[in-house]
Amino acid sequence: MEVRGAVFSPDGTGGRALTPLRMIRGIMCLLMLLVSAFMMLVYFGFASSVIMRLFSIRYSRKATSFFFGAWLALWPSLFEKINKTKVVFSGETVPAKECVLLIANHRTEVDWMYLWDLAWRKGCLGFIKYVLKSSLMKLPIFGWGFHILEFIPVERKWEVDGSNMRRVLSSFKDPKDPLWLALFPEGTDFTDQKCERSKKYAAENGLPILNNVLLPKTKGFYACLECLHILVHAVYDVTIGYKPRCPSLLDNVFGVNPSEVHIHVRRIALDGIPKSEEEVAAWLMNTFQLKDQLLSNFYSQGHFPHQGTEGGLSTLKCFVNFLALILLISICTYFTFFSSIWFKIYVSLVCCYLASATHFDVRPMPLLSFLSCQ
């Protein structure tokens, strides 16, 4: 996942016009998201992911998923209710609250955000985790959040990433906790230049020529299957398409693009996936061939097959969640800036801890586990 600046059409075609109202509204939404993220991390993230983890990893994850699921819900609310982006689901209707490994095409830098729209509908928004580029962990505030939510950073060098991925994945053992682990096997977002390089490599190595996706990298996917095979119920094969064009982060914030997001979901039970690494690699390559054809049909027809598998978000639910968060954030902001100096000291110390823990990738060990090791 990469985050870059927005690219707007000079003549305003290919999306909604960036009006002054959209600009002001987008800046206000972005500021609200930043401030709320900071307050959630300092007051609730530290308590749930650090203090509670000293006593129970399971309940620490439950509390973290509750608080940050509420914050993450602001993004689907922004997309669907404020920006009026139409999110259309198709394919199969998947069950709620099951443990899954989710693979998706990486068409643009914000694909991962639209997976929140599906996760919220399935009651797993706070439990979704991503395999992401390690440089994103260096982002101020958001990098701390990625660490608290236990996202898995990768360097795109398997000799480094293999052991790190298995170390993190081995900590997910409790079948009572829903887990949505999302990864993008292409390893980077799609561009025409990358596609040409991918097709050249495919031609030289006797691999399928793909026009709408890049050749998938198989080692990370196999490692996830190998480590989570006891916990995971299924693999969700997700294909994302945009109309009228692919958005950037700021396109989303200002609501200029996209007008429609189409998400096709195919559920594959785990026993329908091969076991050996070679067979898994062939299965994943075949899956991306199907994904490539699905996108070709989408670009020619304007939709995926079997639309309407999920309904729209409840406006009341979005509004209640927003009000509850505004109340919490207002209280935290008041204590931080207008109350005792001890709150300022607390915030400063927590910021130091979160920055250090994220940089060194450390998490506290439960006290009982620590004592049993002595």
C-alpha angles and dihedrals in degrees: 000000000000129000119211137156123282124270113212126191108251092225094042093248121138093042147019118306117263098239124182089252092055090047094052093042092049093050091049091049092048093050091048091050092049095047093044091048091052094048093045091051096047100043107025105018094054093047095047102037100035112023097035091043089063087069106028133004091197096055091039089058092045092053092044092050091049096052098038093041086062091050094045088052087070089073098058087044089054093047100043105027106030102028091034091224110169111228112198120192123200142164115048131001106237126205123255126255101008126140110254145168108224124202122187142171114258103224096156143356095273102049090108092059093059091056085071088067090061095039093053091052089053097047094247103101095119092046099055115113132180139212100227143171110280094229089068089067087070093064111115114252095348092062088056089052092050088053095048091048089051098240112175114240119208133192093205088244109111094204086063101031099047098069093038094052093048091048092054095040092051089065091066103083107128111100089195091070117077112232127192109185111186125193136169107221092197087071095217140035120280122262131161091248093051090046091055091050090048092051092048091052090047092051092049093049102039095252128140116281108237122193104184102033136034125247108278123241108231108192097076093047091050091049090053092050092046095050098039103036092112093048104037121082099190149347118248112212103204124189119190128199130177136211130236092358142331113285132224126214094267091045085061095045094050094039096233096124148062110025091186135024117194117200120188116194127196119182118211117188112230093243087061092065122081121249107218121079093239093051092045090052090052091046092051092048090051090048090055091049088056090046090051091053091045090055092047089056091046092054092049099040102029096234145054121248122269099023126190102050092138132039129227125278117271110253090208092052091050092047095048091048090049094049093048091051093046089053093049094045092047091053092048092047091051093051092046098052108019106032137064121333087239089074090055090050090049092050092048093050093047091050090052091049095047093048091050095043091050094046094049094033096232131152128185119261119229110261094232091053090047093050092047089056092057 
